[in-house]
């Protein structure tokens, strides 16, 4: 193909020879240019329709972004489900901690603390930024770790307090005769019958006949019999080879094998056996060896014997400090 281009103003012409290959390349180039122009026009119309809220444009835009929105919704639902499970676990731990706290407060003799109103908080805002999901997850993880530590700590404290309370009820610190002072103390004295020096192995509590005799601590009755020297006698085993003896009773209200609690009425004051008048002869034996009962009774009254309670409290404090680390 020959193409002749004539310039009238310059009075000359130019001939261009186009072969088949050149014609094909020219047609291909024009097609590419046309396609590029069409794509540019379509893109411009599409964006204009999306900005102007044309119905067809909105539908096309929604169709293009629907896949991304579905994926984002799926991920969001998965994150929300995970957070809901975490919050549920935290609620269960908090309820467990509150229950433990109430029991520990009860063992310590204090009223439970109401957790209905949250504690006040405040302070200057130094810097702030929006809380994202990663920060919230980290906060919940830290809270769960601290809650687990507090639960373990409260469990140890509850166990020690419960053990201390049990031991307190199994140690003879209850006055066996209420509102009565000891008339004859533990140790060497002049025997009221022979007039000779003799070891008095207990405390004597003078009282009117029939006055209730109370168990100095909880335990099991191991002896209930008449003894030539002690008269009507009751012995209570409190465990750890600790036994209390109540002698010269007029009547006994328990028998061998009975379980008795601290402060329970087990007998009545009398003057049976080797006695010069109505009174209670009270003994404390550790591994069969008589001990001064006044030391135990003073511990119950918060006197010098309170050192044992301070030692137990120190053990709890040491355990708390160890768990805190």
C-alpha positions as CSV (number, residue, x, y, z in Angstrom):
1,X,0.0,0.0,0.0
2,X,1.3,3.5,-0.9
3,X,0.2,6.5,1.0
4,X,1.0,9.9,-0.6
5,X,1.0,13.0,1.7
6,X,0.8,16.4,-0.2
7,X,1.6,19.7,1.4
8,X,-0.1,22.5,-0.6
9,X,1.6,25.3,1.1
10,X,5.1,23.9,0.5
11,X,4.2,22.5,-2.9
12,X,5.6,19.1,-2.2
13,X,4.5,15.6,-1.5
14,X,5.8,12.5,0.3
15,X,5.1,8.9,-0.5
16,X,5.0,6.2,2.2
17,X,5.1,2.6,1.3
18,X,3.2,0.3,3.8
19,X,3.8,-3.4,3.5
20,X,1.5,-6.0,5.0
21,X,3.6,-6.3,8.2
22,X,3.5,-2.6,8.8
23,X,-0.2,-2.5,8.3
24,X,-0.7,-5.2,10.9
25,X,1.5,-3.5,13.4
26,X,-0.3,-0.2,12.9
27,X,-3.7,-1.8,13.3
28,X,-2.5,-3.5,16.5
29,X,-1.2,-0.2,17.9
30,X,-4.5,1.6,17.2
31,X,-6.4,-1.2,18.9
32,X,-4.2,-0.9,22.0
33,X,-4.7,2.8,22.1
34,X,-8.4,2.4,21.8
35,X,-8.5,-0.2,24.5
36,X,-6.5,2.1,26.9
37,X,-8.8,5.0,26.2
38,X,-11.9,2.8,26.8
39,X,-10.5,1.5,30.2
40,X,-9.6,5.0,31.3
41,X,-13.1,6.2,30.5
42,X,-14.7,3.2,32.2
43,X,-12.6,3.8,35.4
44,X,-13.5,7.5,35.4
45,X,-17.2,6.7,35.1
46,X,-17.0,4.0,37.8
47,X,-15.3,6.3,40.3
48,X,-17.7,9.1,39.5
49,X,-20.7,6.9,40.0
50,X,-19.3,5.6,43.4
51,X,-18.7,9.2,44.6
52,X,-22.1,10.5,43.4
53,X,-23.9,7.4,44.9
54,X,-25.3,6.3,41.5
55,X,-27.3,3.1,42.0
56,X,-25.4,1.2,39.4
57,X,-22.1,2.5,40.7
58,X,-22.9,1.6,44.3
59,X,-23.8,-1.9,43.3
60,X,-20.6,-2.3,41.4
61,X,-18.5,-0.9,44.3
62,X,-20.3,-3.1,46.8
63,X,-19.7,-6.2,44.6
64,X,-16.0,-5.4,44.4
65,X,-15.6,-5.0,48.2
66,X,-18.0,-7.7,49.4
67,X,-15.4,-10.3,49.6
68,X,-13.1,-8.1,51.8
69,X,-16.0,-7.1,54.1
70,X,-17.0,-10.8,54.6
71,X,-13.5,-11.7,55.6
72,X,-13.2,-8.8,58.0
73,X,-16.6,-9.7,59.6
74,X,-15.4,-13.3,60.0
75,X,-12.2,-12.3,61.7
76,X,-14.1,-9.8,63.9
77,X,-16.6,-12.5,65.0
78,X,-13.7,-14.9,65.8
79,X,-12.0,-12.2,67.9
80,X,-15.2,-11.4,69.7
81,X,-15.8,-15.0,70.5
82,X,-12.3,-15.4,71.9
83,X,-12.7,-12.3,74.0
84,X,-16.1,-13.5,75.3
85,X,-14.6,-16.8,76.4
86,X,-11.7,-14.9,78.1
87,X,-14.2,-12.6,79.9
88,X,-16.2,-15.7,81.0
89,X,-13.1,-17.3,82.5
90,X,-12.2,-14.1,84.3
91,X,-15.7,-13.8,85.8
92,X,-15.4,-17.4,87.1
93,X,-12.0,-16.6,88.6
94,X,-13.3,-13.4,90.3
95,X,-16.2,-15.4,91.8
96,X,-13.8,-18.0,93.1
97,X,-11.6,-15.3,94.6
98,X,-14.6,-13.6,96.2
99,X,-15.8,-16.9,97.7
100,X,-12.3,-17.5,99.1
101,X,-12.1,-14.0,100.5
102,X,-15.4,-14.4,102.3
103,X,-14.2,-17.7,103.9
104,X,-10.9,-16.3,104.9
105,X,-12.6,-13.2,106.4
106,X,-14.9,-15.5,108.3
107,X,-12.0,-17.6,109.7
108,X,-10.2,-14.4,110.7
109,X,-13.4,-13.2,112.6
110,X,-14.0,-10.3,110.3
111,X,-17.2,-9.5,108.3
112,X,-17.0,-10.1,104.5
113,X,-16.2,-7.1,102.3
114,X,-18.9,-6.2,99.8
115,X,-17.6,-6.1,96.3
116,X,-20.7,-4.5,94.8
117,X,-19.2,-1.0,94.5
118,X,-15.9,-0.8,92.6
119,X,-13.0,1.1,94.3
120,X,-12.3,4.7,93.3
121,X,-9.5,5.4,90.8
122,X,-8.0,8.5,89.4
123,X,-4.9,10.5,88.6
124,X,-3.5,12.9,86.0
125,X,-3.7,11.8,82.3
126,X,-0.1,11.9,81.0
127,X,-0.8,10.5,77.6
128,X,-3.6,8.6,76.0
129,X,-4.2,6.5,72.9
130,X,-7.0,4.2,71.6
131,X,-7.0,0.7,73.0
132,X,-6.6,-1.9,70.3
133,X,-7.4,-5.6,70.5
134,X,-3.9,-6.6,71.2
135,X,-3.6,-4.3,74.2
136,X,-7.0,-5.6,75.5
137,X,-5.8,-9.2,75.2
138,X,-2.5,-8.4,77.0
139,X,-4.4,-6.7,79.8
140,X,-6.8,-9.7,80.2
141,X,-3.8,-12.1,80.3
142,X,-2.1,-10.1,83.0
143,X,-5.3,-9.9,85.0
144,X,-5.8,-13.7,84.7
145,X,-2.2,-14.3,85.9
146,X,-2.6,-12.0,88.9
147,X,-6.0,-13.6,89.7
148,X,-4.5,-17.1,89.7
149,X,-1.7,-15.9,92.0
150,X,-4.2,-14.4,94.4
151,X,-6.4,-17.5,94.4
152,X,-3.3,-19.6,95.2
153,X,-2.3,-17.2,98.0
154,X,-5.8,-17.0,99.5
155,X,-6.0,-20.8,99.4
156,X,-2.8,-21.1,101.4
157,X,-4.0,-18.5,103.9
158,X,-7.3,-20.2,104.3
159,X,-5.6,-23.5,104.9
160,X,-3.3,-22.0,107.5
161,X,-6.1,-20.1,109.3
162,X,-8.4,-23.2,109.3
163,X,-5.5,-25.3,110.7
164,X,-4.8,-22.6,113.3
165,X,-8.5,-22.5,114.3
166,X,-8.7,-26.3,114.6
167,X,-5.6,-26.3,116.8
168,X,-7.0,-23.5,118.9
169,X,-10.2,-25.5,119.6
170,X,-8.1,-28.6,120.4
171,X,-5.9,-26.9,123.0
172,X,-7.3,-26.7,126.6
173,X,-7.7,-22.9,126.9
174,X,-11.3,-22.8,128.1
175,X,-11.9,-22.2,131.8
176,X,-13.3,-25.5,133.1
177,X,-15.4,-23.6,135.8
178,X,-16.7,-20.2,134.8
179,X,-16.1,-17.2,137.0
180,X,-14.0,-19.1,139.5
181,X,-10.4,-18.5,140.4
182,X,-7.9,-21.3,141.2
183,X,-7.6,-21.8,144.9
184,X,-4.5,-24.1,144.8
185,X,-1.9,-23.7,142.0
186,X,0.3,-26.2,140.3
187,X,3.5,-27.2,142.1
188,X,4.8,-28.1,145.5
189,X,2.5,-27.4,148.4
190,X,1.5,-28.6,151.9
191,X,-0.9,-31.5,151.4
192,X,-4.3,-30.6,153.0
193,X,-4.8,-34.2,154.2
194,X,-1.3,-35.3,155.5
195,X,0.2,-31.9,156.2
196,X,3.4,-32.9,154.4
197,X,5.1,-31.3,151.3
198,X,3.7,-32.8,148.1
199,X,3.5,-32.1,144.4
200,X,0.1,-30.8,143.3
201,X,-0.3,-31.8,139.7
202,X,-3.1,-29.5,138.7
203,X,-5.3,-26.6,139.6
204,X,-8.2,-26.6,142.2
205,X,-11.3,-24.5,141.5
206,X,-13.5,-24.3,144.6
207,X,-17.2,-24.1,143.7
208,X,-20.6,-25.0,145.0
209,X,-21.7,-28.6,144.4
210,X,-23.4,-29.1,141.1
211,X,-21.6,-26.2,139.4
212,X,-21.1,-27.2,135.7
213,X,-17.7,-28.5,134.7
214,X,-16.9,-27.6,131.1
215,X,-14.5,-29.3,128.6
216,X,-11.4,-27.1,128.2
217,X,-11.1,-28.1,124.5
218,X,-12.7,-30.5,122.0
219,X,-11.8,-34.1,122.0
220,X,-12.8,-37.7,122.8
221,X,-13.6,-39.0,126.3
222,X,-11.1,-41.8,127.0
223,X,-11.8,-42.3,130.7
224,X,-15.0,-42.0,132.8
225,X,-14.7,-43.9,136.1
226,X,-14.4,-43.7,139.8
227,X,-10.8,-43.4,141.1
228,X,-9.9,-43.8,144.8
229,X,-8.0,-40.5,144.8
230,X,-9.7,-38.5,142.1
231,X,-13.3,-39.7,142.8
232,X,-15.6,-39.4,139.8
233,X,-13.1,-38.6,137.0
234,X,-13.3,-37.8,133.4
235,X,-10.4,-37.7,131.0
236,X,-10.6,-36.2,127.5
237,X,-8.0,-36.8,124.7
238,X,-7.4,-33.8,122.5
239,X,-4.9,-35.4,120.1
240,X,-1.1,-35.0,119.9
241,X,-0.8,-36.9,123.2
242,X,-2.6,-34.1,125.1
243,X,-5.1,-35.1,127.8
244,X,-7.1,-33.1,130.3
245,X,-8.4,-34.6,133.6
246,X,-11.4,-33.5,135.6
247,X,-11.6,-35.0,139.1
248,X,-13.8,-35.0,142.3
249,X,-17.1,-34.6,140.3
250,X,-20.4,-35.3,141.9
251,X,-21.9,-36.4,138.6
252,X,-20.6,-37.0,135.1
253,X,-22.6,-36.4,131.9
254,X,-20.4,-38.2,129.4
255,X,-19.1,-41.7,128.9
256,X,-16.1,-43.2,127.3
257,X,-16.0,-42.8,123.5
258,X,-18.1,-39.7,123.5
259,X,-17.1,-36.7,121.3
260,X,-17.1,-33.5,123.2
261,X,-16.8,-29.9,122.0
262,X,-15.0,-27.0,123.6
263,X,-17.1,-25.5,126.5
264,X,-19.5,-28.5,126.6
265,X,-20.8,-29.5,130.1
266,X,-19.3,-32.9,130.9
267,X,-19.7,-33.1,134.8
268,X,-20.7,-31.3,138.0
269,X,-18.5,-30.1,140.8
270,X,-18.4,-32.4,143.9
271,X,-16.2,-33.7,146.6
272,X,-15.7,-37.4,145.8
273,X,-12.5,-39.2,146.3
274,X,-9.6,-37.7,148.3
275,X,-11.0,-34.3,148.9
276,X,-11.7,-31.9,151.8
277,X,-14.5,-30.0,150.1
278,X,-16.4,-29.4,146.8
279,X,-14.0,-28.3,144.1
280,X,-12.7,-29.3,140.6
281,X,-9.3,-30.7,140.3
282,X,-8.1,-29.9,136.8
283,X,-5.0,-31.4,135.2
284,X,-3.3,-31.1,131.8
285,X,-1.0,-34.0,130.7
286,X,1.3,-34.0,127.7
287,X,2.7,-37.5,126.9
288,X,1.5,-38.5,130.4
289,X,3.5,-35.8,132.1
290,X,1.5,-33.2,134.2
291,X,1.9,-29.6,133.0
292,X,0.9,-26.4,134.6
293,X,-2.7,-25.8,133.4
294,X,-2.4,-22.1,134.1
295,X,-0.1,-21.7,131.1
296,X,-2.9,-23.0,128.7
297,X,-5.6,-21.0,130.4
298,X,-3.6,-17.8,130.1
299,X,-3.1,-18.5,126.4
300,X,-6.9,-18.6,126.0
301,X,-7.2,-15.3,127.8
302,X,-4.6,-13.7,125.6
303,X,-1.9,-13.6,128.2
304,X,1.6,-14.7,128.2
305,X,0.7,-18.0,126.5
306,X,-0.3,-16.0,123.4
307,X,3.2,-16.6,122.1
308,X,2.0,-19.8,120.5
309,X,-0.7,-17.8,118.6
310,X,1.9,-15.3,117.5
311,X,4.2,-18.1,116.2
312,X,1.3,-19.5,114.2
313,X,0.5,-16.0,112.8
314,X,4.1,-15.6,111.8
315,X,4.0,-18.9,109.9
316,X,1.0,-17.6,107.9
317,X,2.9,-14.3,107.2
318,X,6.0,-16.1,106.0
319,X,3.9,-18.3,103.7
320,X,2.1,-15.2,102.3
321,X,5.4,-13.5,101.6
322,X,6.8,-16.6,99.9
323,X,3.7,-16.9,97.7
324,X,3.9,-13.2,96.9
325,X,7.3,-13.7,95.4
